[in-house]
């Protein structure tokens, strides 16, 4: 089924669910999905899946076309329930250019569409989140790329991927994608596919804002897979050292040789090798895309926010894998610029906390994350909130060994209990003042920024002292 879910909001839906059910810290997730539901609702009933990159679509497609959406013809209703109606449809596309595979002038996609019914009772959080997951219908005249796979004998071609097999793009961006696809043609037409050339292609994708996500997401997946493999190997060694039973591994050389042979025969490549093949110069190029101040437009924070493009978040996570001394400062600038956007702020705080690995900073990021989804104007008890901010951090700092850097980072909240006791002596207990969640988030954010600045300053002082010795 064609579930053309858009990417950027799925993270938000998943994050909200995790926060409300588990109160867990926000995670970087390489999934995206969803868009708001229009008045006349049409959506696809399908499971959420990992998005497909251009490289993946290219390898798995028999044909790729530059096309225009013409119209949708409705067929018979196949199912009608209290929640939705399922309708058979035909989507008509005009083909203007063939980038891969058999040439054709038009394409008709047989599909089924689920139209959800909105009622006055559909006001709870679950229904609202479900409504957000519908994708807007294609509009006649829209330009796009079609990725198709050949059907079985006697069957018409089908979308390579039910969601990403149709990629809506502006005319300008279609030209850029056409160039990227022709570059892949040259790479895969070679007698032997070069993984190194594909890595170079991915870096070029990342350099162009129009295709940045295509490159950064693919590279990030490779680095994450490599990290998981290393962790799995270490865990296996630890289990063996403890005398625990482990599964007997097959001969890796034979497996790798067989997989490599299959890959060459099918003209597919091992994407897991990208992380190992990315060299120091390419890492510098990628880091500079994100961190080079000269490449950033001048202007206020609002201008900086608008300059971000799809794929920047993956680029941040990618650079984090090999580290860059400029990254933390860049993220703090982004945090200040996005201070009024709780989801983005929470995501950035978590990334900074992972880099710095300071208990107080990590605790503040976690506290912010736990309330990042709350409505700005909703009220929370100020005293209870303050206790929440401080709770756990004292215990953490007491159990953590003190270093030259962390000992210079002050306590989050300093309270002189004797002074408070004297001030309140003889007075009746007053009802705690109410503050909003926005006020509490702002308070935590400011403390987070102060803690980070103090830590970085102490770290710099320590480095200078070490250099003088």
Wavefront OBJ file of the C-alpha trace (Angstrom):
o trace
v 0.000 0.000 0.000
v 1.087 3.529 -0.652
v 1.515 5.082 2.804
v 3.320 8.240 1.798
v 3.901 9.498 5.316
v 6.002 12.628 5.643
v 8.977 12.403 7.951
v 9.564 15.217 10.369
v 6.588 14.823 12.714
v 6.829 11.094 13.404
v 9.691 11.700 15.791
v 7.488 14.070 17.685
v 4.652 11.532 17.912
v 6.954 8.745 19.086
v 8.672 11.076 21.525
v 5.352 12.155 23.041
v 4.283 8.545 23.450
v 7.547 7.520 25.096
v 7.467 10.502 27.408
v 3.889 9.999 28.546
v 4.184 6.236 29.005
v 7.741 5.809 30.155
v 9.014 9.290 31.121
v 12.152 8.297 29.228
v 14.888 10.586 27.953
v 14.505 11.751 24.377
v 16.320 9.615 21.857
v 17.777 10.284 18.404
v 15.698 8.331 16.216
v 16.464 7.756 12.447
v 12.524 7.618 11.813
v 10.246 10.321 10.603
v 6.612 10.330 9.666
v 3.598 12.491 9.656
v 1.524 15.444 8.613
v -1.746 17.106 9.802
v -5.066 15.679 8.647
v -7.194 17.853 6.353
v -10.957 18.236 6.688
v -11.672 15.539 4.086
v -9.465 12.850 5.463
v -7.627 10.297 3.377
v -4.884 8.167 4.833
v -3.118 4.880 4.437
v -3.363 2.115 7.002
v 0.151 0.703 7.226
v 2.934 0.091 9.730
v 5.565 2.720 10.394
v 8.908 1.832 8.851
v 12.371 3.216 8.327
v 12.518 5.828 5.570
v 14.192 4.805 2.329
v 17.140 6.833 1.077
v 17.833 7.640 -2.566
v 20.639 5.062 -2.578
v 18.316 2.360 -1.265
v 15.519 3.281 -3.673
v 17.949 3.305 -6.594
v 19.255 -0.169 -5.819
v 15.807 -1.670 -5.271
v 14.080 -0.050 -8.264
v 13.811 -1.452 -11.763
v 12.621 1.897 -13.115
v 12.910 5.541 -12.025
v 10.919 8.342 -13.671
v 10.459 12.088 -13.490
v 6.688 12.389 -13.468
v 3.678 14.624 -12.901
v 0.612 13.603 -10.946
v -2.505 13.965 -13.125
v -5.578 12.667 -11.312
v -7.163 10.031 -9.061
v -10.057 7.848 -10.189
v -12.237 6.369 -7.443
v -13.438 2.772 -7.602
v -15.672 0.694 -5.394
v -15.823 0.839 -1.600
v -14.297 -2.354 -0.215
v -14.858 -1.742 3.497
v -16.951 0.637 5.562
v -16.654 0.774 9.373
v -17.416 3.294 12.101
v -13.810 4.483 11.947
v -12.916 4.502 8.258
v -13.934 3.730 4.695
v -11.632 1.781 2.325
v -11.867 2.722 -1.359
v -10.134 1.289 -4.427
v -8.430 4.061 -6.421
v -6.276 4.534 -9.515
v -3.605 7.235 -9.538
v -2.566 8.530 -12.967
v 0.938 9.871 -13.618
v 2.431 11.410 -16.745
v 6.083 10.488 -17.393
v 8.363 13.230 -18.727
v 11.757 11.524 -18.369
v 13.151 8.035 -17.754
v 16.178 7.946 -15.434
v 16.418 4.171 -15.124
v 14.721 1.175 -16.737
v 12.074 0.838 -19.436
v 10.756 4.021 -21.043
v 7.054 4.823 -20.756
v 4.728 7.796 -21.251
v 2.370 7.254 -18.331
v 1.846 5.072 -15.282
v -1.352 4.067 -13.468
v -1.037 2.927 -9.859
v -3.766 0.638 -8.487
v -4.117 1.351 -4.809
v -6.466 1.355 -1.843
v -7.191 4.403 0.275
v -8.436 4.498 3.855
v -10.490 7.554 4.785
v -10.861 8.101 8.494
v -14.030 9.519 9.932
v -13.695 12.524 12.246
v -16.349 12.779 14.937
v -17.007 15.230 17.744
v -15.913 12.539 20.175
v -12.503 12.177 18.505
v -10.802 14.651 20.777
v -8.535 12.563 22.991
v -4.767 12.486 22.591
v -4.786 9.105 20.816
v -7.209 10.247 18.127
v -5.333 13.515 17.690
v -2.019 11.691 17.220
v -3.657 9.277 14.742
v -5.120 12.172 12.760
v -1.673 13.767 12.519
v -0.352 10.623 10.846
v -2.383 11.092 7.689
v -0.564 12.303 4.609
v -1.904 15.005 2.317
v -3.213 13.832 -1.055
v -1.206 14.479 -4.210
v -2.390 17.501 -6.168
v -2.737 17.522 -9.962
v 0.304 19.099 -11.617
v 2.740 18.289 -8.804
v 6.179 17.146 -9.947
v 7.750 14.062 -8.418
v 10.048 11.073 -8.799
v 8.530 7.619 -9.254
v 10.482 4.545 -8.116
v 9.008 1.302 -9.488
v 9.667 -2.427 -9.242
v 8.562 -4.893 -11.902
v 5.542 -6.959 -10.937
v 5.287 -10.721 -11.164
v 4.571 -12.300 -14.555
v 1.554 -10.603 -16.083
v 1.316 -7.988 -13.315
v 1.853 -4.245 -13.633
v 4.842 -2.534 -11.998
v 4.366 -1.413 -8.397
v 5.971 1.208 -6.176
v 9.393 0.191 -4.886
v 8.330 1.391 -1.455
v 4.728 2.009 -0.390
v 5.645 5.347 1.201
v 8.868 6.621 -0.359
v 8.293 5.256 -3.873
v 6.700 8.623 -4.667
v 9.004 11.523 -3.818
v 7.377 14.945 -4.212
v 9.936 17.597 -5.146
v 10.115 21.114 -6.504
v 11.244 21.539 -10.105
v 14.622 22.833 -8.882
v 15.166 19.896 -6.541
v 14.138 17.368 -9.174
v 17.020 18.649 -11.299
v 19.429 18.097 -8.399
v 18.091 14.583 -7.785
v 18.362 13.813 -11.489
v 22.059 14.675 -11.318
v 22.569 12.451 -8.245
v 20.785 9.545 -9.974
v 22.936 9.877 -13.099
v 26.011 9.743 -10.866
v 24.692 6.480 -9.416
v 24.185 5.197 -12.961
v 27.894 5.697 -13.606
v 28.854 3.978 -10.354
v 26.598 0.943 -10.815
v 27.309 0.585 -14.552
v 30.929 -0.213 -13.720
v 32.015 -3.853 -13.879
v 32.620 -3.783 -10.131
v 30.741 -1.394 -7.851
v 33.142 0.750 -5.799
v 32.052 1.347 -2.214
v 34.570 4.178 -1.996
v 32.892 5.985 -4.899
v 29.547 5.608 -3.160
v 30.975 7.161 0.021
v 32.218 10.097 -2.097
v 28.711 10.323 -3.597
v 27.120 10.381 -0.130
v 29.392 13.243 0.940
v 28.374 15.187 -2.195
v 24.729 14.575 -1.299
v 25.356 15.947 2.193
v 27.034 19.065 0.788
v 23.874 20.068 -1.106
v 20.978 21.185 1.154
v 18.490 19.610 -1.267
v 19.966 16.112 -0.797
v 21.622 16.515 2.618
v 19.378 13.991 4.343
v 20.050 11.399 1.633
v 23.751 11.462 2.508
v 23.717 12.063 6.255
v 21.027 9.489 7.075
v 22.794 6.744 5.106
v 26.171 7.509 6.709
v 24.659 7.766 10.188
v 23.048 4.344 9.829
v 26.428 2.902 8.900
v 28.136 4.439 11.960
v 25.374 3.253 14.268
v 25.497 -0.281 12.859
v 29.270 -0.352 13.295
v 28.904 0.841 16.895
v 26.318 -1.850 17.643
v 28.546 -4.531 16.117
v 31.473 -3.462 18.297
v 29.271 -3.411 21.413
v 27.854 -6.850 20.581
v 31.373 -8.252 20.148
v 32.457 -6.787 23.511
v 29.393 -8.220 25.249
v 30.153 -11.623 23.727
v 33.722 -11.496 25.041
v 32.478 -10.526 28.513
v 30.035 -13.444 28.560
v 32.779 -15.853 27.510
v 35.061 -14.441 30.224
v 32.327 -15.056 32.819
v 31.979 -18.640 31.626
v 28.508 -18.128 30.190
v 27.299 -20.045 27.163
v 27.278 -18.188 23.850
v 26.110 -19.196 20.409
v 28.797 -20.667 18.183
v 29.559 -18.237 15.380
v 29.968 -19.496 11.842
v 33.170 -18.857 9.999
v 33.158 -15.072 9.390
v 35.526 -15.233 6.441
v 33.282 -17.649 4.555
v 30.170 -15.617 5.388
v 31.756 -12.346 4.337
v 33.109 -13.836 1.126
v 29.684 -15.277 0.239
v 27.900 -11.994 1.063
v 30.461 -10.037 -0.950
v 29.995 -12.353 -3.933
v 26.196 -12.049 -3.733
v 26.474 -8.267 -3.512
v 28.612 -8.068 -6.650
v 26.282 -10.390 -8.576
v 23.205 -8.330 -7.651
v 24.935 -4.958 -8.015
v 24.102 -4.078 -4.407
v 26.627 -2.867 -1.883
v 27.400 -3.319 1.798
v 26.275 -0.051 3.375
v 27.884 -1.088 6.655
v 31.314 -0.427 5.143
v 30.722 3.320 4.758
v 31.714 4.164 8.341
v 35.089 2.458 7.872
v 35.739 4.033 4.469
v 34.985 7.651 5.414
v 38.408 9.318 5.636
v 39.651 12.241 7.751
v 39.241 14.809 4.941
v 35.648 13.749 4.315
v 34.888 13.942 8.039
v 36.275 17.482 8.059
v 34.100 18.417 5.080
v 30.999 17.094 6.852
v 31.873 18.797 10.140
v 32.476 22.109 8.367
v 29.019 21.911 6.763
v 27.608 22.117 10.251
v 30.212 23.983 12.288
v 32.036 26.376 9.981
v 30.907 29.830 11.118
v 31.808 31.427 7.780
v 29.249 29.251 6.015
v 26.450 30.360 8.345
v 24.369 33.392 7.284
v 24.692 36.523 9.389
v 21.636 37.616 11.295
v 19.606 37.086 14.409
v 18.560 33.798 15.971
v 15.426 33.646 13.822
v 17.571 33.734 10.667
v 19.791 30.955 12.014
v 16.775 28.773 12.732
v 15.430 29.231 9.218
v 18.799 28.287 7.700
v 18.591 24.707 8.996
v 17.703 22.047 6.428
v 16.382 18.502 6.443
v 19.344 16.314 7.364
v 21.047 18.722 9.781
v 19.999 16.698 12.833
v 21.472 13.554 11.295
v 24.608 15.565 10.508
v 24.906 16.564 14.184
v 24.632 12.932 15.264
v 27.117 11.928 12.582
v 29.774 14.450 13.646
v 29.225 13.364 17.253
v 30.459 9.885 16.331
v 33.995 11.105 15.652
v 33.860 14.281 17.728
v 34.783 17.882 17.004
v 35.840 20.506 19.586
v 33.475 23.040 17.977
v 30.371 20.878 18.275
v 29.326 21.728 21.844
v 29.582 25.483 21.253
v 27.521 25.148 18.072
v 24.849 23.151 19.897
v 24.643 25.723 22.692
v 24.027 28.413 20.060
v 21.287 26.253 18.544
v 19.774 25.700 21.982
v 19.515 29.441 22.600
v 18.001 29.960 19.142
v 15.415 27.195 19.717
v 14.676 28.013 23.371
v 10.983 28.590 22.602
v 10.611 25.219 20.841
v 10.554 22.582 23.619
v 10.949 19.534 21.374
v 14.013 20.902 19.557
v 15.462 22.274 22.783
v 15.054 18.906 24.511
v 16.701 17.104 21.612
v 19.661 19.509 21.652
v 20.039 19.323 25.446
v 20.184 15.543 25.313
v 22.887 15.651 22.637
v 24.977 18.124 24.664
v 24.545 16.023 27.812
v 25.737 12.919 25.943
v 28.865 14.759 24.782
v 29.809 16.365 28.127
v 28.885 13.396 30.364
v 28.410 15.563 33.493
v 25.807 14.239 35.994
v 24.316 17.662 36.825
v 23.964 18.567 33.152
v 22.487 15.176 32.248
v 19.983 15.452 35.097
v 18.795 18.878 33.928
v 18.389 17.580 30.372
v 16.349 14.656 31.663
v 14.129 16.915 33.797
v 13.504 19.209 30.823
v 12.730 16.238 28.614
v 10.127 14.936 31.080
v 8.063 18.129 30.800
v 8.928 19.180 27.232
v 5.555 17.942 25.935
v 3.461 19.770 28.573
v 1.233 22.670 27.499
v 2.939 26.039 28.048
v 0.098 27.533 30.094
v -0.603 24.468 32.264
v 0.265 25.123 35.914
v 2.676 23.184 38.111
v 3.563 23.694 41.777
v 6.729 25.786 41.956
v 8.086 24.155 45.116
v 7.433 20.655 43.844
v 9.051 21.566 40.534
v 12.144 22.969 42.260
v 12.423 19.814 44.327
v 12.203 17.802 41.123
v 15.030 19.765 39.540
v 17.324 19.261 42.517
v 16.207 15.714 43.367
v 18.647 13.057 42.330
v 21.371 15.473 41.302
v 22.766 15.785 44.822
v 22.939 12.032 45.129
v 24.594 11.747 41.714
v 27.252 14.336 42.462
v 27.993 12.738 45.823
v 28.649 9.360 44.247
v 30.579 10.617 41.233
v 34.365 11.032 41.593
v 35.422 14.674 41.432
v 37.781 15.806 38.680
v 39.653 19.055 38.062
v 36.826 20.079 35.719
v 33.678 18.904 37.506
v 34.713 20.278 40.892
v 34.509 23.778 39.389
v 30.902 23.291 38.323
v 28.661 24.843 41.005
v 25.577 23.268 42.531
v 22.383 23.739 40.567
v 20.398 25.356 43.330
v 22.045 26.718 46.489
v 19.693 26.884 49.436
v 20.715 28.210 52.832
v 18.381 26.146 55.000
v 19.170 28.072 58.187
v 18.396 31.379 56.490
v 15.124 30.049 55.117
v 14.197 28.678 58.527
v 14.873 32.052 60.222
v 12.955 33.948 57.580
v 9.899 31.733 57.940
v 10.016 31.482 61.747
v 6.651 32.272 63.306
v 4.946 32.566 59.941
v 2.146 30.328 58.757
v 2.797 27.985 55.860
v 1.785 29.750 52.669
v 0.153 27.964 49.740
v 2.820 27.180 47.101
v 2.832 29.644 44.228
v 1.817 28.212 40.870
v 3.990 28.587 37.799
v 3.423 27.359 34.273
v 5.324 24.577 32.565
v 6.812 27.149 30.203
v 8.237 29.050 33.179
v 9.621 25.840 34.636
v 11.170 24.834 31.300
v 12.758 28.275 30.970
v 14.189 27.968 34.495
v 15.680 24.532 33.801
v 17.030 25.693 30.445
v 18.816 28.671 31.992
v 20.374 26.472 34.671
v 21.428 24.031 31.960
v 23.150 26.805 29.971
v 24.930 28.104 33.089
v 26.131 24.618 34.012
v 27.442 24.001 30.488
v 29.254 27.343 30.359
v 30.829 26.757 33.772
v 31.920 23.263 32.798
v 33.430 24.373 29.470
v 35.202 27.300 31.164
v 36.652 24.966 33.813
v 37.657 22.515 31.101
v 39.452 25.270 29.177
v 41.249 26.426 32.345
v 42.354 22.871 33.018
v 43.662 22.511 29.451
v 45.620 25.749 29.716
v 47.132 24.649 33.037
v 48.132 21.308 31.533
v 49.716 23.057 28.558
v 51.750 25.377 30.832
v 53.170 22.401 32.700
l 1 2 3 4 5 6 7 8 9 10 11 12 13 14 15 16 17 18 19 20 21 22 23 24 25 26 27 28 29 30 31 32 33 34 35 36 37 38 39 40 41 42 43 44 45 46 47 48 49 50 51 52 53 54 55 56 57 58 59 60 61 62 63 64 65 66 67 68 69 70 71 72 73 74 75 76 77 78 79 80 81 82 83 84 85 86 87 88 89 90 91 92 93 94 95 96 97 98 99 100 101 102 103 104 105 106 107 108 109 110 111 112 113 114 115 116 117 118 119 120 121 122 123 124 125 126 127 128 129 130 131 132 133 134 135 136 137 138 139 140 141 142 143 144 145 146 147 148 149 150 151 152 153 154 155 156 157 158 159 160 161 162 163 164 165 166 167 168 169 170 171 172 173 174 175 176 177 178 179 180 181 182 183 184 185 186 187 188 189 190 191 192 193 194 195 196 197 198 199 200 201 202 203 204 205 206 207 208 209 210 211 212 213 214 215 216 217 218 219 220 221 222 223 224 225 226 227 228 229 230 231 232 233 234 235 236 237 238 239 240 241 242 243 244 245 246 247 248 249 250 251 252 253 254 255 256 257 258 259 260 261 262 263 264 265 266 267 268 269 270 271 272 273 274 275 276 277 278 279 280 281 282 283 284 285 286 287 288 289 290 291 292 293 294 295 296 297 298 299 300 301 302 303 304 305 306 307 308 309 310 311 312 313 314 315 316 317 318 319 320 321 322 323 324 325 326 327 328 329 330 331 332 333 334 335 336 337 338 339 340 341 342 343 344 345 346 347 348 349 350 351 352 353 354 355 356 357 358 359 360 361 362 363 364 365 366 367 368 369 370 371 372 373 374 375 376 377 378 379 380 381 382 383 384 385 386 387 388 389 390 391 392 393 394 395 396 397 398 399 400 401 402 403 404 405 406 407 408 409 410 411 412 413 414 415 416 417 418 419 420 421 422 423 424 425 426 427 428 429 430 431 432 433 434 435 436 437 438 439 440 441 442 443 444 445 446 447 448 449 450 451 452 453 454 455 456 457 458 459 460 461 462 463 464 465 466 467 468 469
